Amino acid sequence: MIQQTLSIIKPDAVERNLVENIKEIFSNNKLKILKTKKIQVTKEEASDFYKVHQTKPFYDKLCSYLSSGPIVVMVLEGENAIEENRKLMGATDPKNADEGTIRKKYGISIDKNSVHGSDSPDNAKKEINFFFKN
């Protein structure tokens, strides 16, 4: 099934000039980049984006981090795009990520893990609309 998903290249990866490397991984794995833009979100926008995590202890740190520098947001499309993107990203903690995944290659820590990807069709739709309001 052809799906769309949101991908974010986080501040740590943007700062280290990894945007093109990460985009190439998506392209080489049959995920088409439909839309892309480089933006800086405010802490309030990050808080709104990560609202689903607001009861978790890492919420404030996560919001501060996402708003700490420029990010690149993208809409990816492909066969089972949500699942495929999550496989390419790897585990949240780079230490636990499989070899060859984005987080294993580029992630610094569980907090600075270089990328975000939608985890379900519902969240993909919400997250795409958050950054790419039609």
C-alpha positions, 0 to 999 in steps of 0.5 A, spaced: 500 500 500 502 506 498 503 511 504 505 518 506 509 519 512 513 525 515 520 525 516 524 530 520 531 531 520 533 533 527 538 539 529 544 535 531 544 532 524 542 538 520 548 541 524 553 536 522 551 537 515 547 530 514 541 532 510 543 530 503 546 523 506 539 522 510 535 524 504 539 519 499 538 513 504 530 515 503 531 515 495 536 509 495 530 505 499 524 507 494 522 512 499 520 518 494 521 525 497 514 529 495 515 535 500 521 538 504 523 544 507 528 547 512 525 551 518 526 553 525 520 551 530 519 555 537 519 551 543 511 552 543 511 549 536 515 543 538 510 542 545 504 542 540 507 537 535 510 532 541 503 533 545 502 526 545 508 525 549 506 531 554 505 526 560 512 523 559 518 525 563 522 527 557 517 531 554 520 538 556 527 536 554 524 533 547 521 540 546 527 544 547 531 539 543 527 540 537 527 547 537 534 548 539 536 549 531 534 548 524 530 542 522 528 539 515 521 536 515 519 532 509 513 528 506 516 521 504 511 516 499 512 509 498 510 502 499 508 501 506 512 508 507 511 508 515 514 501 516 519 502 511 521 509 514 521 506 521 526 500 519 531 505 516 531 510 522 532 504 527 531 504 534 530 510 538 537 509 542 542 509 537 546 504 541 540 499 540 539 500 533 541 495 527 547 496 523 546 500 517 540 504 520 540 512 520 540 512 527 546 507 528 550 511 523 548 518 525 545 518 532 549 521 538 544 519 543 537 517 545 536 524 545 540 526 539 538 521 534 538 525 528 531 523 525 523 522 527 518 518 523 511 518 524 509 511 527 502 510 525 497 512 519 493 517 523 500 520 526 503 521 519 496 524 517 496 529 523 504 530 523 504 532 515 498 537 516 502 540 522 508 542 518 505 542 511 498 545 512 494 545 505 
